[in-house]
């Protein structure tokens, strides 16, 4: 069953130079998203080295840029590439939002990936505790 969905797509809201960086992060995220979860976690663990935690405002701005530039990441089913692109884009600036993977607490089963900053899920409409966290990749300083 398909569900109609309106997606806000406004790449011109992101400055041209920034748009290039966002598109590079989205491309890398889409490639990384094809890997098994263990490999994704290993790559992100390696990439986070030397990073500082992102503030909630910084992580929200990163996610907003990713969603504005990429239709794939803006959609409801784009949680994995969206979350990966958000952390990769943040890492390019020396910051790292905690990358999280979890499953829905109630039936039916559903997996989800998201980012957190300052202990708060960024840009998610789900209530706290809706997902059981399977694993996270925090910044180097949050370990």
Order of alpha helices (4+ residues) and beta strands (2+ residues): alpha-alpha-beta-alpha-alpha-alpha-beta-beta-beta-beta-beta
